[in-house]
Amino acid sequence: MDMATLKQIWEDIKTLDQKQREQLRRMIGYASAVGDMKNKEEAMTEHRFSGGRFCVHCEGTHIVRNGHASNGMQRYLCRDCGKTFVITTNSLLSHSRKNLAVWQKYLDCFMNGDSLRKSAKECGINLPTSFQWRHKILDALEPFMKKELSGIVEADETFYPVSYKGNHSRSHDFQMPRKSRQRGHSIHHSGLSREWVCVPCALNHDGRSFAQAAKLGKISTEALERAFENRIAPGSTLCTDHEKAYHRFSDRGGLQLIQVRRNQTVRGIYGIQRMNSYHSRLKAFTDRFRGVSTKYLNNYLRWFSFLDDRTRTADDKELLLTTLILFSGKQKRNRDLARRPSLPFPVPAG
């Protein structure tokens, strides 16, 4: 590249606004990092085998080279379990023929909360691949979203209609538990019936949050304990509405409980106004997908909490996602995504 071209690029950069300059800086930083890596095989080999070679199946250490795969990657043989593998086996990049540039484009779509179709169009991939990549990334995010909330924590529940969204005509082990509803038809039962999924949510004043589908219908102490297990640090102050289930939950968890009265959101420095705002943002996020299947609801809740996290900068989030793609551990296969339970929580008989 000659000097005249560089000068022209510099003049073009001067015309960018602050947001565009920040985006350009992140793109240059990522391109530089990937360029230094040379390729995904070298980057993953350096990371995975930094402490010596080991089997990605059994973690044995008696590893020998065993030719190359059809795509040119080095293949290894484990003398302990007899299985072979390449460096991308059991990672998000396993069986992926797309290069890192395509994955980076997909991460940009992921950070923007784009639809499957828009993401597929932007990245030049088909719709099923877009779906599989989204949920593989969201599944891989789970271990990084387990930090306990502490300090003043606001909690309240929101509700989603039970949705068996998806094509079940090819399923051999799923049967609709009720008659299908046509699009646009409302739930038949009034109140908090078993046709609603209860989602307890918690948010601390630092800006970190957590939400998880817990049960059908009205909240209970057992559902709170299941949803918030190891999520709220003992000694924290829990601010809620007057729901009785929080009394036993806070006693068992060693939490100080502050409950606001009906039609009230603030009690001194305590309140649930941040949680009400969180619910509004959460519903606005999930509404753009025009109905989230209940079996994948926890992934979408995790996605929103990740994007809404105020303790991480945009750069931190993109770096974490890039690290997940390159270095995450064992992943489920594509067919396993559709085989997960239609309701992601225990359902009592009857």
Helices and strands as residue ranges (DSSP letters): H 3-14, H 18-37, H 40-48, E 63-68, E 74-78, E 84-86, H 100-112, H 116-123, H 127-141, G 142-145, E 152-161, E 196-204, E 209-211, E 215-216, H 221-227, E 237-240, H 245-253, E 256-259, E 266-267, E 270-271, H 273-287, G 294-296, H 297-308, H 314-327, H 334-338
